[in-house]
Amino acid sequence: MAGADCDSLTSVERALIEHVERGKLLDFACEQPVDEGAMRAWDDSRTVRAWVLRDIMRGRLAPDPDPHGLRLRGVRIVGRVDLENITSTVWLELYDCLLEDGLVACDARVAGLVLSGCRLEHPTRPPLNAHNLATSRVDVRRAVVTGHSARGVVNLANAHIGGLDCTGATLRNDSGPALNGEHLQVDQSVFLDRGFEASGTGKRGTVRLFGAHLGGLDCTGATLHNDSGPALHGEHLQVDQSVYLRGKFKATGAGQHGAICLLGARFGGQLSCFGATLYNDSGPAFHGEHLQVDRGMVLREGFYATGAGELGAVRLLNAVLGGLNCAGATLRNDSGPALLATRLQVNGPMFLDDGFEATGAGVVAVSLNEVRVDGRLVFDPAWLEHVTNPRMRLSVDRLVYVGLPEGISTDSWLCLLRKGTPKYAAQPYQQLASAHRVAGHDSQARRIQIEQRRAQIHRRALTGRAERTWARVTGLTLGYGYQPWRALVGLLAVITAAAILTAILGAHGGLAQVPRSPTFAPIGCTLVERIGVGLDLGTPLITSGARAHCDATDTATGQILTIIGWTLRLLAWAFATLFIAGFTGAVRKS
């Protein structure tokens, strides 16, 4: 210990050095309550100068420190604790201390940093500035950190830490992020949980984890707030294990990046948001475009997301998830989609049931266009609403799933496709029909394809008048090619009508036996002959030979019968042709 330094030390500082050498905690608070009022009332008997801490960490005042390190509780630190560029094997542990000018540890290499229960402040610079810090652990549990810095009140940008624990901490910044962890690397988990509160400002986010790489992230019960940007900005965030935004987690943000921004993030475990509340009145509540979650995403058990604008309340555009469970979730957006999941890839089941509610506006309330679900699709929303147009509740063009949709009947699904989608699309009908066909429900598959053709006509997906007319004709006579028996019934009706008409009109002079000589007096045909003529008129390609003996007369009745015969024969040929076309599938269109 240098003589000059030793002579200037106070009794408190001398006691601290002795405790460092012996590995003991120097505790001035003991059983006394430690709150802000008590901290600010501490006098010189509870004061340590910041340079003393620095020289202890450097080994100047305690050349042979105990492995337990510097452990101090319940004092006021005068001056800014400067650990910048220091390399030390000593732990710095401060408990319930007041650091009115904060602490700087930029580019430092220390064993560990504990500021549990401390209050850190600075009028212009980050109260805790640890840019590029390397240490095994940073612990700010229950700490209160307030400041006015664009770099954040806790600045851990580019730091490399073994573990980060902010449980129960309170961070406030009116000029930038509360926690700046841009490109932060944490080998184990980050805890921002159990009462953690952070308020910040600006587009950089309240909790900024842009490009960070973490072992895990637990924000259970946290409250994040930002009136001018994201509450959590995790663009390109990488987490090796699971991420928990659950248990009354609350995030309030603003702007197009979303209250929660996880654009391009990747998680090796699960993303669990059950019970969370997200709010943004000027953009998405959850922005997860290009998000990748290996073990699935859970938005259930009281999950509420309220957003605004055309980007959607929950935005999962081009995301890749191990599964998606929205059972019991409530999504709302009065000026755009509630759920926008276009081109979402789900490598497992997808649940939109068990009280799931979605209210949206704009182009569609819920967009599942081009979504691929490599598992079960369970769809049974308790509420699905578009605020202005019920035909714009759901869009499922090119939605692909395994098996039959669960939780909803085929009739209800068809009704939703017909009355709840913005426009006609063939693929949803084909997907449903294919699933029924695989399940062995061929009659259901045909019924679905008939419903598809009806929807195509009624929703004016056919452009030309002739095409629409032909579709209606084939629908009536062939069930759009899926019920060719209708044409066969029509043909049988023509044959029956022909037989009845020839039997009746022939008995009233419409038919007579063919004279064998000029002197032969015509006589009426028998009933069997009249029916035979009718069969000849109504049956294509087949003849009974009755007309060789019995034919129409020149009377008015006979001429009427001749005209009727032409008409019936034309109809018979038409029905026969339609039957063949329907039987071979030539008129089926999808």
Secondary structure, DSSP 8 states (H G I E B T S, - for coil): --HHHHHH--HHHHHHHHHHHHT--EES-TTS---HHHHHT--GGGEEEHHHHHHHHHTSS-SS--TT-EEEES-EEES-EE-TT-B-S-EEEEES-EETT-EE-TT-B-SEEE-TT-EEEESSS-SEE-TT-EES-EE-TT-EEEE--TT-SEE-TT-EES-EE-TT-EEEESSS-SEE-TT-EEEEEEE--SS-EEEE-STT-SEE-TT-EEEEEE-TT-EEEESSS-SEE-TT-EESS-EE--SS-EEEE-STT-SEE-TT-EESS-EE-TT-EEEESSS-SEE-TT-EETT-EE--SS-EEEE-STT-SEE-TT-EES-EE-TT-EEEETTS-SEE-TT-EESS-EEE-SS-EEEE-TT-SEE-TT-EESS-EEE--SEEEESS-GGGSEE-TT-B-SSS-BSS-HHHHHHHHHHSSSS--HHHHHHHHHHHHHTT-HHHHHHHHHHHHHHHHHTT---SHHHHHHHHHHHHHHTTTT-THHHHHHHHHHHHHHHHHHHHHIIIIIEEE--SSTT-------HHHHHHHHHHHHSTT---SGGGTEEE-SSHHHHHHHHHHHHHHHHHHHHHHHHHHHHHTTT---
